[in-house]
């Protein structure tokens, strides 16, 4: 139960960070590229990557802090970081086929579903 609360709090922080990034980006940039989303995704991947690089083997880190940061904050900020980590883990384990399936199916299915529903509003 405590884990769910930790994820909930971290997710809220991540979502607020995403909102702040989008508001700051709107003040500076008004182009076609979805820059705020790219910045949020990159920032989330940096947080996750640094944490995993610095603390992945550490027994000192509290498991609740790990899920607070990786699942909560990074999940609220961007699911792209989780998608990237899961794909890298597949590659590291030698599951190249599943890594490719993960990338291709995620892009095709998610993009396809959004296009299917969104095209009706165009």
C-alpha positions as CSV (number, residue, x, y, z in Angstrom):
1,X,0.0,0.0,0.0
2,X,2.8,2.4,0.8
3,X,4.3,1.8,-2.6
4,X,1.1,2.9,-4.3
5,X,1.1,6.1,-2.3
6,X,4.8,6.7,-3.1
7,X,4.0,6.3,-6.9
8,X,0.9,8.5,-6.5
9,X,3.0,11.4,-5.0
10,X,5.8,11.0,-7.4
11,X,3.4,10.8,-10.4
12,X,1.8,14.1,-9.3
13,X,5.2,15.7,-9.1
14,X,6.1,14.4,-12.5
15,X,2.9,15.6,-14.0
16,X,3.4,19.1,-12.5
17,X,7.0,19.1,-13.9
18,X,5.6,18.3,-17.3
19,X,3.0,21.1,-17.0
20,X,5.7,23.6,-15.9
21,X,8.0,22.6,-18.8
22,X,5.1,23.1,-21.3
23,X,4.3,26.5,-19.8
24,X,7.9,27.7,-19.9
25,X,8.3,26.3,-23.4
26,X,5.2,28.3,-24.6
27,X,6.8,31.5,-23.3
28,X,9.9,30.9,-25.4
29,X,8.8,28.9,-28.4
30,X,5.7,29.0,-30.6
31,X,6.6,26.7,-33.4
32,X,5.1,23.5,-34.9
33,X,7.4,21.0,-33.2
34,X,6.1,19.6,-29.9
35,X,9.1,20.9,-28.1
36,X,7.7,20.7,-24.6
37,X,7.0,16.9,-25.0
38,X,10.4,16.3,-26.4
39,X,12.0,18.2,-23.5
40,X,9.9,16.3,-20.9
41,X,10.8,13.0,-22.5
42,X,14.5,13.9,-22.6
43,X,14.5,15.2,-19.1
44,X,12.8,12.0,-17.8
45,X,15.3,9.8,-19.6
46,X,18.2,11.8,-18.1
47,X,16.7,11.4,-14.6
48,X,16.2,7.7,-15.1
49,X,19.5,7.1,-16.8
50,X,21.5,9.0,-14.2
51,X,19.7,7.2,-11.3
52,X,20.3,3.8,-12.9
53,X,23.9,4.6,-13.7
54,X,24.7,6.0,-10.2
55,X,22.5,3.8,-8.0
56,X,21.4,0.7,-9.8
57,X,23.8,-1.6,-7.9
58,X,23.5,0.3,-4.6
59,X,21.9,-1.5,-1.7
60,X,21.7,1.8,0.2
61,X,18.8,3.2,-1.8
62,X,15.4,2.7,-0.3
63,X,13.2,0.7,-2.7
64,X,10.4,3.2,-2.1
65,X,12.6,6.0,-3.2
66,X,13.5,4.1,-6.3
67,X,9.8,3.6,-7.3
68,X,9.0,7.2,-6.2
69,X,11.6,8.5,-8.7
70,X,11.5,5.9,-11.5
71,X,7.8,4.9,-11.6
72,X,6.3,8.0,-10.0
73,X,8.2,11.1,-11.1
74,X,9.5,9.7,-14.4
75,X,6.2,8.0,-15.1
76,X,4.3,11.3,-14.5
77,X,6.8,13.2,-16.5
78,X,7.0,10.8,-19.4
79,X,6.3,7.2,-20.2
80,X,8.9,7.4,-22.9
81,X,11.6,6.9,-20.3
82,X,10.0,3.6,-19.2
83,X,9.4,2.5,-22.7
84,X,13.1,3.2,-23.5
85,X,14.3,1.4,-20.4
86,X,12.2,-1.7,-21.1
87,X,13.5,-1.8,-24.7
88,X,17.1,-1.4,-23.5
89,X,16.5,-4.3,-21.0
90,X,15.2,-6.4,-23.8
91,X,18.3,-5.7,-25.9
92,X,20.6,-6.3,-23.0
93,X,19.0,-9.7,-22.4
94,X,19.5,-10.6,-26.0
95,X,15.8,-10.4,-26.8
96,X,16.4,-8.4,-30.0
97,X,13.3,-9.7,-31.7
98,X,11.1,-8.6,-28.7
99,X,12.8,-5.2,-28.6
100,X,12.0,-4.6,-32.2
101,X,8.4,-5.8,-31.7
102,X,8.1,-3.6,-28.7
103,X,9.3,-0.5,-30.6
104,X,7.4,-1.2,-33.8
105,X,4.2,-2.3,-32.2
106,X,4.1,0.6,-29.7
107,X,4.6,3.1,-32.5
108,X,2.2,1.5,-34.9
109,X,-0.5,0.6,-32.4
110,X,-0.4,3.8,-30.3
111,X,-0.1,6.1,-33.3
112,X,-2.7,4.2,-35.2
113,X,-5.2,4.3,-32.4
114,X,-4.8,8.0,-31.8
115,X,-5.0,8.6,-35.6
116,X,-8.1,6.5,-35.8
117,X,-9.9,8.5,-33.1
118,X,-8.4,11.9,-33.9
119,X,-8.9,11.9,-37.6
120,X,-12.6,12.2,-37.0
121,X,-12.0,15.7,-35.5
122,X,-9.9,17.0,-38.4
